[in-house]
Amino acid sequence: MVKMESSLQIETEIRENKAVLKLKGDMVSDAEEELAKAVNALPEESRDKIILDLAQTQYINSAGIAALISLLNKVTETGGALKLVGLNRHFQKVLETVGLTEYIPIYESLDEALRS
């Protein structure tokens, strides 16, 4: 069996006790698995304070939206927060259309998200 390379790479950084996950690539069918791996590798105290930086992510489909919803549910179950930064117009419009912007705050910059 040949394993395909993931269409989404995630770079993780801890800043001010918050996990910053910088996503690069497309949020498609393998996004949920890649996000789960990245979150599970985080220090426990940062797993409920997650900022997704989507500046290098160009495309999202229904599987990517499902991955965001799954992550949102996981984070909020423990009273945590999920925040988004770096959204292009397409991403923002998609998230508004499906109603996720009511549940996930979007910030203009990483610094703004860290301060909130």
Contacts in CASP RR format, 6 or more apart in sequence:
PFRMAT RR
TARGET T0000
AUTHOR 0000-0000-0000
METHOD contacts of the structure
MODEL  1
MVKMESSLQIETEIRENKAVLKLKGDMVSDAEEELAKAVNALPEESRDKI
ILDLAQTQYINSAGIAALISLLNKVTETGGALKLVGLNRHFQKVLETVGL
TEYIPIYESLDEALRS
4 30 0 8 1.000
6 30 0 8 1.000
6 34 0 8 1.000
7 25 0 8 1.000
7 26 0 8 1.000
7 28 0 8 1.000
7 29 0 8 1.000
7 30 0 8 1.000
7 31 0 8 1.000
8 23 0 8 1.000
8 24 0 8 1.000
8 25 0 8 1.000
8 26 0 8 1.000
8 27 0 8 1.000
8 28 0 8 1.000
8 30 0 8 1.000
8 31 0 8 1.000
8 34 0 8 1.000
8 57 0 8 1.000
9 23 0 8 1.000
9 24 0 8 1.000
9 25 0 8 1.000
9 34 0 8 1.000
10 21 0 8 1.000
10 22 0 8 1.000
10 23 0 8 1.000
10 24 0 8 1.000
10 34 0 8 1.000
10 35 0 8 1.000
10 37 0 8 1.000
10 38 0 8 1.000
11 21 0 8 1.000
11 22 0 8 1.000
11 24 0 8 1.000
12 19 0 8 1.000
12 20 0 8 1.000
12 21 0 8 1.000
12 22 0 8 1.000
12 38 0 8 1.000
12 41 0 8 1.000
12 42 0 8 1.000
13 19 0 8 1.000
13 20 0 8 1.000
13 22 0 8 1.000
14 20 0 8 1.000
14 42 0 8 1.000
14 43 0 8 1.000
14 46 0 8 1.000
15 114 0 8 1.000
16 114 0 8 1.000
17 45 0 8 1.000
17 46 0 8 1.000
17 49 0 8 1.000
18 46 0 8 1.000
18 49 0 8 1.000
18 50 0 8 1.000
18 51 0 8 1.000
18 114 0 8 1.000
19 39 0 8 1.000
19 42 0 8 1.000
19 46 0 8 1.000
19 47 0 8 1.000
19 49 0 8 1.000
19 50 0 8 1.000
19 51 0 8 1.000
20 51 0 8 1.000
20 53 0 8 1.000
20 110 0 8 1.000
20 114 0 8 1.000
21 35 0 8 1.000
21 38 0 8 1.000
21 39 0 8 1.000
21 50 0 8 1.000
21 51 0 8 1.000
21 52 0 8 1.000
21 53 0 8 1.000
22 53 0 8 1.000
22 55 0 8 1.000
22 56 0 8 1.000
23 52 0 8 1.000
23 53 0 8 1.000
23 54 0 8 1.000
23 56 0 8 1.000
23 57 0 8 1.000
24 56 0 8 1.000
24 57 0 8 1.000
25 56 0 8 1.000
25 57 0 8 1.000
25 58 0 8 1.000
25 59 0 8 1.000
26 57 0 8 1.000
26 58 0 8 1.000
26 59 0 8 1.000
26 60 0 8 1.000
26 61 0 8 1.000
27 57 0 8 1.000
27 59 0 8 1.000
27 60 0 8 1.000
27 61 0 8 1.000
27 63 0 8 1.000
27 64 0 8 1.000
27 65 0 8 1.000
27 67 0 8 1.000
27 68 0 8 1.000
28 59 0 8 1.000
28 60 0 8 1.000
28 61 0 8 1.000
28 63 0 8 1.000
28 64 0 8 1.000
29 61 0 8 1.000
29 63 0 8 1.000
29 64 0 8 1.000
31 63 0 8 1.000
31 64 0 8 1.000
31 67 0 8 1.000
32 63 0 8 1.000
32 64 0 8 1.000
32 66 0 8 1.000
32 67 0 8 1.000
32 70 0 8 1.000
32 71 0 8 1.000
35 67 0 8 1.000
35 70 0 8 1.000
35 71 0 8 1.000
36 70 0 8 1.000
36 71 0 8 1.000
39 47 0 8 1.000
39 50 0 8 1.000
39 71 0 8 1.000
39 74 0 8 1.000
42 50 0 8 1.000
47 75 0 8 1.000
47 78 0 8 1.000
48 75 0 8 1.000
48 78 0 8 1.000
48 79 0 8 1.000
48 80 0 8 1.000
48 81 0 8 1.000
49 80 0 8 1.000
49 81 0 8 1.000
50 71 0 8 1.000
50 75 0 8 1.000
50 81 0 8 1.000
50 82 0 8 1.000
50 83 0 8 1.000
51 82 0 8 1.000
51 83 0 8 1.000
51 84 0 8 1.000
51 85 0 8 1.000
51 110 0 8 1.000
51 113 0 8 1.000
51 114 0 8 1.000
52 68 0 8 1.000
52 71 0 8 1.000
52 82 0 8 1.000
52 83 0 8 1.000
52 84 0 8 1.000
52 85 0 8 1.000
53 85 0 8 1.000
53 86 0 8 1.000
53 110 0 8 1.000
54 84 0 8 1.000
54 85 0 8 1.000
54 86 0 8 1.000
54 87 0 8 1.000
54 88 0 8 1.000
54 91 0 8 1.000
55 85 0 8 1.000
55 86 0 8 1.000
57 91 0 8 1.000
58 88 0 8 1.000
58 90 0 8 1.000
59 90 0 8 1.000
60 91 0 8 1.000
60 94 0 8 1.000
65 94 0 8 1.000
65 95 0 8 1.000
65 98 0 8 1.000
65 100 0 8 1.000
68 95 0 8 1.000
68 100 0 8 1.000
68 104 0 8 1.000
69 100 0 8 1.000
71 82 0 8 1.000
72 82 0 8 1.000
72 100 0 8 1.000
72 103 0 8 1.000
72 104 0 8 1.000
75 81 0 8 1.000
75 82 0 8 1.000
76 82 0 8 1.000
81 105 0 8 1.000
82 104 0 8 1.000
83 104 0 8 1.000
83 105 0 8 1.000
83 106 0 8 1.000
83 107 0 8 1.000
83 113 0 8 1.000
83 116 0 8 1.000
84 95 0 8 1.000
84 104 0 8 1.000
84 105 0 8 1.000
84 106 0 8 1.000
84 107 0 8 1.000
84 113 0 8 1.000
85 106 0 8 1.000
85 107 0 8 1.000
85 108 0 8 1.000
85 109 0 8 1.000
85 110 0 8 1.000
85 112 0 8 1.000
85 113 0 8 1.000
86 108 0 8 1.000
87 95 0 8 1.000
87 106 0 8 1.000
92 101 0 8 1.000
92 106 0 8 1.000
95 101 0 8 1.000
95 104 0 8 1.000
95 106 0 8 1.000
105 113 0 8 1.000
105 116 0 8 1.000
107 113 0 8 1.000
107 116 0 8 1.000
END
